Amino acid sequence: MKQEMYYGMVYYSYDKLVKAINKYIKYYNEKRIKEKLRWMSPVEYRLNLLAV
């Protein structure tokens, strides 16, 4: 787990921590763009490869 997800955050319940982790995983796997993937998210990159 990357420190950027929880740095400066305090989670007072287990449920809020689980929701935050799930939200971060969804962002990390589906939304974040990477230079290595030609400035696309991992999902966009995979869809682009299938379209070619």
N, CA, C and O atoms as a GROMACS GRO file, in nm:
protein
  208
    1MET      N    1   0.085  -0.117   0.000
    1MET     CA    2   0.000   0.000   0.000
    1MET      C    3   0.090   0.123   0.000
    1MET      O    4   0.185   0.133   0.078
    2LYS      N    5   0.059   0.215  -0.086
    2LYS     CA    6   0.141   0.335  -0.096
    2LYS      C    7   0.109   0.431   0.019
    2LYS      O    8  -0.005   0.441   0.063
    3GLN      N    9   0.211   0.499   0.065
    3GLN     CA   10   0.195   0.593   0.175
    3GLN      C   11   0.104   0.709   0.136
    3GLN      O   12   0.037   0.766   0.222
    4GLU      N   13   0.101   0.745   0.009
    4GLU     CA   14   0.020   0.859  -0.034
    4GLU      C   15  -0.128   0.838  -0.005
    4GLU      O   16  -0.204   0.935   0.006
    5MET      N   17  -0.170   0.713   0.007
    5MET     CA   18  -0.312   0.684   0.032
    5MET      C   19  -0.353   0.724   0.173
    5MET      O   20  -0.465   0.772   0.193
    6TYR      N   21  -0.267   0.706   0.268
    6TYR     CA   22  -0.307   0.730   0.407
    6TYR      C   23  -0.225   0.837   0.479
    6TYR      O   24  -0.247   0.861   0.597
    7TYR      N   25  -0.132   0.901   0.412
    7TYR     CA   26  -0.047   1.001   0.477
    7TYR      C   27  -0.132   1.116   0.531
    7TYR      O   28  -0.209   1.178   0.457
    8GLY      N   29  -0.119   1.143   0.657
    8GLY     CA   30  -0.192   1.252   0.721
    8GLY      C   31  -0.337   1.220   0.753
    8GLY      O   32  -0.411   1.307   0.798
    9MET      N   33  -0.379   1.097   0.730
    9MET     CA   34  -0.517   1.058   0.755
    9MET      C   35  -0.524   0.976   0.883
    9MET      O   36  -0.432   0.900   0.914
   10VAL      N   37  -0.633   0.991   0.955
   10VAL     CA   38  -0.659   0.909   1.073
   10VAL      C   39  -0.795   0.844   1.051
   10VAL      O   40  -0.894   0.913   1.028
   11TYR      N   41  -0.799   0.714   1.057
   11TYR     CA   42  -0.923   0.639   1.038
   11TYR      C   43  -0.969   0.590   1.175
   11TYR      O   44  -0.898   0.514   1.242
   12TYR      N   45  -1.088   0.632   1.214
   12TYR     CA   46  -1.139   0.598   1.346
   12TYR      C   47  -1.226   0.473   1.345
   12TYR      O   48  -1.266   0.425   1.450
   13SER      N   49  -1.256   0.421   1.227
   13SER     CA   50  -1.332   0.297   1.222
   13SER      C   51  -1.276   0.208   1.112
   13SER      O   52  -1.217   0.255   1.014
   14TYR      N   53  -1.294   0.081   1.130
   14TYR     CA   54  -1.248  -0.018   1.034
   14TYR      C   55  -1.320   0.000   0.901
   14TYR      O   56  -1.258  -0.012   0.795
   15ASP      N   57  -1.450   0.029   0.905
   15ASP     CA   58  -1.528   0.046   0.783
   15ASP      C   59  -1.476   0.160   0.697
   15ASP      O   60  -1.468   0.148   0.575
   16LYS      N   61  -1.441   0.271   0.759
   16LYS     CA   62  -1.388   0.385   0.683
   16LYS      C   63  -1.253   0.353   0.622
   16LYS      O   64  -1.224   0.395   0.510
   17LEU      N   65  -1.172   0.278   0.693
   17LEU     CA   66  -1.042   0.236   0.640
   17LEU      C   67  -1.061   0.145   0.519
   17LEU      O   68  -0.994   0.161   0.417
   18VAL      N   69  -1.152   0.049   0.530
   18VAL     CA   70  -1.178  -0.043   0.419
   18VAL      C   71  -1.230   0.034   0.298
   18VAL      O   72  -1.188   0.006   0.186
   19LYS      N   73  -1.320   0.128   0.317
   19LYS     CA   74  -1.372   0.208   0.206
   19LYS      C   75  -1.262   0.289   0.140
   19LYS      O   76  -1.256   0.299   0.017
   20ALA      N   77  -1.174   0.347   0.221
   20ALA     CA   78  -1.063   0.426   0.167
   20ALA      C   79  -0.968   0.338   0.086
   20ALA      O   80  -0.921   0.379  -0.020
   21ILE      N   81  -0.940   0.220   0.136
   21ILE     CA   82  -0.850   0.128   0.065
   21ILE      C   83  -0.913   0.086  -0.068
   21ILE      O   84  -0.846   0.087  -0.171
   22ASN      N   85  -1.040   0.050  -0.066
   22ASN     CA   86  -1.108   0.010  -0.189
   22ASN      C   87  -1.113   0.123  -0.290
   22ASN      O   88  -1.094   0.100  -0.410
   23LYS      N   89  -1.138   0.244  -0.244
   23LYS     CA   90  -1.141   0.361  -0.332
   23LYS      C   91  -1.003   0.384  -0.396
   23LYS      O   92  -0.993   0.413  -0.515
   24TYR      N   93  -0.898   0.370  -0.316
   24TYR     CA   94  -0.762   0.389  -0.367
   24TYR      C   95  -0.726   0.281  -0.468
   24TYR      O   96  -0.665   0.311  -0.571
   25ILE      N   97  -0.761   0.157  -0.441
   25ILE     CA   98  -0.731   0.048  -0.533
   25ILE      C   99  -0.802   0.071  -0.666
   25ILE      O  100  -0.744   0.049  -0.772
   26LYS      N  101  -0.928   0.114  -0.660
   26LYS     CA  102  -1.003   0.142  -0.782
   26LYS      C  103  -0.935   0.254  -0.861
   26LYS      O  104  -0.918   0.243  -0.983
   27TYR      N  105  -0.896   0.361  -0.793
   27TYR     CA  106  -0.825   0.471  -0.858
   27TYR      C  107  -0.694   0.420  -0.920
   27TYR      O  108  -0.664   0.449  -1.036
   28TYR      N  109  -0.617   0.346  -0.842
   28TYR     CA  110  -0.484   0.304  -0.885
   28TYR      C  111  -0.492   0.212  -1.007
   28TYR      O  112  -0.408   0.220  -1.097
   29ASN      N  113  -0.590   0.125  -1.010
   29ASN     CA  114  -0.601   0.028  -1.119
   29ASN      C  115  -0.678   0.080  -1.240
   29ASN      O  116  -0.657   0.029  -1.350
   30GLU      N  117  -0.765   0.178  -1.223
   30GLU     CA  118  -0.852   0.217  -1.332
   30GLU      C  119  -0.838   0.362  -1.379
   30GLU      O  120  -0.866   0.391  -1.495
   31LYS      N  121  -0.795   0.452  -1.294
   31LYS     CA  122  -0.801   0.594  -1.327
   31LYS      C  123  -0.667   0.663  -1.346
   31LYS      O  124  -0.655   0.752  -1.430
   32ARG      N  125  -0.565   0.623  -1.271
   32ARG     CA  126  -0.440   0.699  -1.275
   32ARG      C  127  -0.373   0.685  -1.412
   32ARG      O  128  -0.373   0.577  -1.471
   33ILE      N  129  -0.318   0.794  -1.459
   33ILE     CA  130  -0.250   0.790  -1.587
   33ILE      C  131  -0.100   0.770  -1.564
   33ILE      O  132  -0.045   0.812  -1.462
   34LYS      N  133  -0.037   0.707  -1.660
   34LYS     CA  134   0.106   0.680  -1.650
   34LYS      C  135   0.174   0.718  -1.781
   34LYS      O  136   0.120   0.694  -1.889
   35GLU      N  137   0.290   0.776  -1.769
   35GLU     CA  138   0.368   0.810  -1.888
   35GLU      C  139   0.404   0.684  -1.966
   35GLU      O  140   0.400   0.683  -2.089
   36LYS      N  141   0.439   0.578  -1.894
   36LYS     CA  142   0.478   0.452  -1.956
   36LYS      C  143   0.366   0.395  -2.044
   36LYS      O  144   0.393   0.324  -2.141
   37LEU      N  145   0.241   0.426  -2.010
   37LEU     CA  146   0.126   0.377  -2.087
   37LEU      C  147   0.076   0.483  -2.184
   37LEU      O  148  -0.043   0.486  -2.218
   38ARG      N  149   0.166   0.569  -2.228
   38ARG     CA  150   0.134   0.677  -2.321
   38ARG      C  151   0.026   0.770  -2.266
   38ARG      O  152  -0.067   0.808  -2.337
   39TRP      N  153   0.040   0.805  -2.139
   39TRP     CA  154  -0.048   0.899  -2.070
   39TRP      C  155  -0.193   0.854  -2.068
   39TRP      O  156  -0.286   0.935  -2.076
   40MET      N  157  -0.212   0.722  -2.057
   40MET     CA  158  -0.346   0.666  -2.045
   40MET      C  159  -0.355   0.590  -1.912
   40MET      O  160  -0.254   0.552  -1.853
   41SER      N  161  -0.478   0.570  -1.868
   41SER     CA  162  -0.497   0.486  -1.750
   41SER      C  163  -0.479   0.341  -1.793
   41SER      O  164  -0.485   0.311  -1.912
   42PRO      N  165  -0.455   0.251  -1.699
   42PRO     CA  166  -0.438   0.110  -1.736
   42PRO      C  167  -0.559   0.055  -1.813
   42PRO      O  168  -0.541  -0.023  -1.906
   43VAL      N  169  -0.679   0.092  -1.775
   43VAL     CA  170  -0.799   0.045  -1.844
   43VAL      C  171  -0.803   0.099  -1.987
   43VAL      O  172  -0.829   0.024  -2.081
   44GLU      N  173  -0.777   0.228  -2.003
   44GLU     CA  174  -0.776   0.287  -2.138
   44GLU      C  175  -0.670   0.221  -2.226
   44GLU      O  176  -0.693   0.195  -2.344
   45TYR      N  177  -0.554   0.193  -2.167
   45TYR     CA  178  -0.446   0.132  -2.243
   45TYR      C  179  -0.485  -0.007  -2.292
   45TYR      O  180  -0.462  -0.041  -2.408
   46ARG      N  181  -0.544  -0.087  -2.203
   46ARG     CA  182  -0.586  -0.222  -2.241
   46ARG      C  183  -0.693  -0.217  -2.349
   46ARG      O  184  -0.688  -0.294  -2.444
   47LEU      N  185  -0.790  -0.127  -2.334
   47LEU     CA  186  -0.895  -0.113  -2.436
   47LEU      C  187  -0.836  -0.068  -2.570
   47LEU      O  188  -0.880  -0.112  -2.676
   48ASN      N  189  -0.739   0.020  -2.564
   48ASN     CA  190  -0.672   0.069  -2.684
   48ASN      C  191  -0.599  -0.046  -2.754
   48ASN      O  192  -0.600  -0.054  -2.877
   49LEU      N  193  -0.536  -0.132  -2.679
   49LEU     CA  194  -0.465  -0.246  -2.737
   49LEU      C  195  -0.563  -0.343  -2.805
   49LEU      O  196  -0.532  -0.400  -2.910
   50LEU      N  197  -0.679  -0.361  -2.744
   50LEU     CA  198  -0.779  -0.450  -2.803
   50LEU      C  199  -0.838  -0.393  -2.931
   50LEU      O  200  -0.877  -0.468  -3.020
   51ALA      N  201  -0.845  -0.261  -2.940
   51ALA     CA  202  -0.904  -0.196  -3.056
   51ALA      C  203  -0.813  -0.200  -3.178
   51ALA      O  204  -0.860  -0.188  -3.292
   52VAL      N  205  -0.684  -0.217  -3.155
   52VAL     CA  206  -0.588  -0.215  -3.266
   52VAL      C  207  -0.583  -0.345  -3.340
   52VAL      O  208  -0.507  -0.359  -3.435
   0.00000   0.00000   0.00000
